[in-house]
Amino acid sequence: ETQTMMDTRTATAELGWTAYPASGWEEVSGYDENLNTIRTYQVCNVFEPSQNNWLLTTFVRRRAAQRVYVEMRFTVRDCSSIPRVPGSCKETFTSTIRERPGAYLKVDTIAADESFSQVDFGGRLMKVNTEVRSFGPLSRNGFYLAFQDYGACMSLLSVRVFYKKCPSVVQNFAVFPETMTGAESTSLVIARGTCIPNAEEVDVPIKLYCNGDGEWMVPIGSCTCKAGFEPDNSNVCRAPVLQYERRPSGGLWSEPRRRLRFWGGSGKVLQRFWILRRL
């Protein structure tokens, strides 16, 4: 499963990111493809040469994540649809990360699968691109994301930052804690298991592997219910129960079974139901 660290789609006020130079990226209110109000950044200096416009997010706390994912939703204007545009027009931008002051690490060059023209824009037809990139390993308390424009006409509709984890799970009568994925997308992180109450180890060590997609795999070892306890849906070890029987003579006795039976005057069973009583 995923855990969101930042999502601009939920912003109700200005994002307040840092744009440099001031003539580059601009924060505006807009609408997504579902006509929801969103805060976006846009830039369109395609008629000016030598563009190098930077956009820096606010600080994102790393928490315990070693590898982080960034989902970017954006639109890009088709350069060929802009009259008399110079050859410096671009349809790509660059995403980077900064963990330390002044140290920027390029994540990737992001290209649009679809670009829009003036005709599309006039008809309010949005061709939204969604790209996801990941980076790691991370070691500092947090980081900044940066987006670099070299001369595109585009809008950055939303940015979502998240990490993946394997949720806590009970398997083979053992409980495994929530576990973060590793620093690489191919990493396997070992999680040690603990037998549930009233269970004991059968094969050791008890462990599961958390893969890079946040999924559990390769179970090793197991627990089983202790003597005198019975399994219930492979997640609980329950104590045995007592059976009570009432005869026509009025006698009452018990045995370590599961049913409680009431007898009528002719000795016929009138009702049966289950009772749970721990020893």
Secondary structure, 3 states (H helix, E strand, C coil): CEEEEEEHHHCCCCCCCEEECCCCCEEEEEECCCCCEEEEEEEECCCCCCCCEEEECCCEECCCCCCEEEEEEEEEECHHHCCCCCCCCECEEEEEEEEECCEEEEEEEEECCCCECHHHHHCCCCCCEEEEEEECCCCCCEEEEEEEECCEEEEEEEEEEEEEEECCEEECCEEECCEECCCCCCCCEEEECEECCCEEEEEEEEEEEECCCCCEEEEEEEEEECCCCEEECCCEEECCCCEEEECCCCCEEEECCCEEEEECCCCCEEEEEECCCCC
